[in-house]
Amino acid sequence: MLDYNARDYLLMRENQNRWIEQHYDLSSVDGINSIPLCPQNAPGSDESSSSGTVDMYLRTKGFEYERSGKEDLALACLRRSNEIRFAKKMGYRKDDYYSYVRMLVHFGHVEAARREKQRVDAFFGDYVDDAHSVTWAQSLRSLKWKDRAARKAELQKMFDGWDALIDFEIDRANKRREYQFVLKAMPDLCPKSQAAYTRAKNSNSKKYQEIVSFMNENGLSFPEKLK
C-alpha cells in the first residue's frame, strides 16, 4: 500500500500530465511542433523541478508512440523535447538527449541521426554529464587523487561509447529489422523472440537453416541493411 507521500507524488504527476494534455495538442505533428520552447505556467516552468515538465512528458509520449509504431508522432515528441532542453539549458544528462538519436536510427533515418548527434555533442562541448554543469577537468578535480584514474577510465569508456553510438544503434536496428522480417514472412518457422533467433543464426542451427531454405525456395531476401 502506498504511503501518503507516494500517493501525493502520483497525484501531483497526474495533475501535471493532465495540464499538459489540456493545453497542448500531442496528437498531431503540427501540434507538437507548436509547443513553446519555454512554456509559460507549465509544470516545472519555474525550474523548481525536473519531473513532470513538458519536455519530460514529451519523452514519455514519444516512447509510447514508438511502441505503437507511430513514427511521425514519436520523432516529433523527442525532437521537441530536445529543442526545449536546448533552450532551457537545464541539467539533463547527455545520454538523455541521445534518445532522439537512437530513435532516428530505429526508424531508419541514419543521416538525420548523425546530424542530431553532432548537434548534441556541440551543445555539450567539454561537459561530461549534466548540461553546462560539469566538465571533464572539474569531474576529476572533485575527486581524491587515488580515485582520479578510475574516474578517468570510467569517463573514457563513456566517451568511447558515445563515439560509437551511431554504429551501435545501426547494428541493433539491422538485427531488429531482420528478425521482424522473418517473423512476418515465416511466423511458423521463426523463433518466438529476437534473442532466440540471434542464437539460432549465430550457431547456424537446424532451425536457421530451415529459414534460409524457405527464403531461397520462395525468392525472399533479408531487408537492406542500414549503413
N, C-alpha and C positions, 0 to 999 in steps of 0.2 A: 504493500500500500504506500502511495506517495506521501511524503511528509508535506507540511504546509508550504515550505519554501519551494519544493519541486513543483507542486501544483500551481503555486503563484507564478513561477517562471514559465510553465507551459501556457498558462492563461495569457501572460504578457506576450509570448511569442505568437499565439493565435490571434491576439488583437493587432499585433504589428503586421502580420501577414494579411489579415482582413483589410487593414487600412491600405496596404499596397494594392491589393486586388481591386478595391473600390475606387482608387484614384488613378490607376494606370491600366491600360489595355495590354495584357500579356498574352492575348490570343491571336495577335497578328504581328508580322514583322514591322509594319509601319508603326503600330502602337508601341512596340518595344523600343524602336529607334527614336521615338519621340520623348522617351523618359528623360527628364533633365539630368545633365551631368552632375549638378549639385542640387539635388532635390531639397526643396524647402518644406519645413514642417513634417517631413517624413520621419519614420522611425530611425533613430541614430543620426539625424542630420546635424545635431549639436555635437557630434563626435564624442559623446559620453560613453558610447558602447559600440562595439563592432558586431554585435549579434542583432539579428532582426532587421538589419539595414536593407535598403533597396538592392544594393549590389549583392548582398548575401542571398537574398530571396531570388534574385535573377539566376544565380548559380543553381539553386535548388530546382527552380523551374526548368532550367536548361538541361539538367541531368534527367529530369522526368521526361522531357520531350525527346531526349536522346534515346532513352529506353523504349519509348513508344514509336521510334523511327521517324519522328517529325523533325527532319534535318534543318529546314529553314528556321524554325522557331528555336530549336536548340542552339544553333550557331548565333542567332540574333541575341539570345539571352546572355550567353557567355561573352560575346563581343561587347555588349552594352555594359555588362558588369565590369569588364576590364577598363572600358573607357571611363566609367565613373571612378574607378580606383586610380587611374592615371591622373584624373582631375583632382581628387581628394588628397592624394599622396599620404594616405594613412598606412599604418604599419602592417601590411599584409605580406606574407611570405612570397618570395619569388616563385616558388613552385605552385602557388595558388593561381598566379597569372598564367602559368604554363598549361592550366586545364583547358583553356581555349585552344592552345597549340595542339594538344593531344586530340581534342575533338575534331579539329580541322583535318588532321591526318586520318582519324577514324572514318570520316566521311569522304576521304579520297582527295582532299584539297591540299596536296603536299606543298606546292609553291606558296600558297597563302599561309600555310603553317610556318614556312621558313621566314616569310616576311614578318609575321607576328612575333616569332621568337627573337628576331633582330630588334624589333621594337621594344620588347620586354627587356632584353639584355641592355639596350641603350638607356632605358629608363632607370635600371638599377645601377649601371656602371660598376663601380668597385664595391658596391654594397652587397653583402653576402646573405643577409637574412631579411629582416623587415625593411620595407621600402624606405630608403633615405634615413636609416637609423643606425645601422651597424656596418662598418667597413671591415675588410679583411684584417687590416692592421689593428683596428680597435678590438676586434674579436680576440686577437692573440694577446694584446696588451692587458686585457681584462683578466687573464689567467696567470697563475703562478708559473714560473719558468719551467718546472718539471712537467706541466700539463700542456705546454705550448706545442710540442712536437706531435702529440696525439691529436690535438685540435687542428693543427695544420694538415695532418694526414686526412682527418675527417672532412675538412673543408675542400681539400683537393679531390677527394673521392666524390663529393657532392658536385664540384665544378665539372669534373670529368663526365659525370652522369648527365649534367645539363648540356655539355657539348655534344654528347651522343644522343640527345633526346629525340631528334627527328628520326635518325636511323633506327633507334629502338622502337619508336611508335610505328614506323613503316613496317618493320618486321612483325609487330603484333597485329597490325591491320591486315597484312597479307595472310597471316595464318588464320585469322578470324574469317576473312572473306573466302578462303579456300574451304574451310570447314562448313560454312554456311551454304556454299555452293553444293558440296557433296551431300549435305543434309537435305537440301531441297531436291536435288536431282535423283538421289538414291536413298530415300528415307529408310528402306528396309535393310540396306547394307551398311549404312552409316552408323558408327558408334554413337552412343547416346550423349556423349559430352565431347567438347573440343579436346580436353586433356586425353581422353581415351583414343581419340582419332590421332592425336600427335604421337602417342606411344605406338600405335599400330603402324603409322607411317615410318617413324624412326627405326623400328625393328623390322620393317618390311614384312609384317605378319601376313598370314594367310588371308585375313580379313582385308588388309590393304591391297593385296594382290587381286582379290576379287573385285575391289573397287576399280582398280586400274584396268582390269579386263573388261568390266562393264563399260567403262568410258571408251576404250578402244573399239569395242563392238558397236557402240552407238554414236561414234564420231564426236564424242564430247572432249572438251579440254578445260583445264583449270582457268580461272579468271586471270586476266593480265595483271601482273604484279605492279604495285605502286613502286615508284623509284624516287 
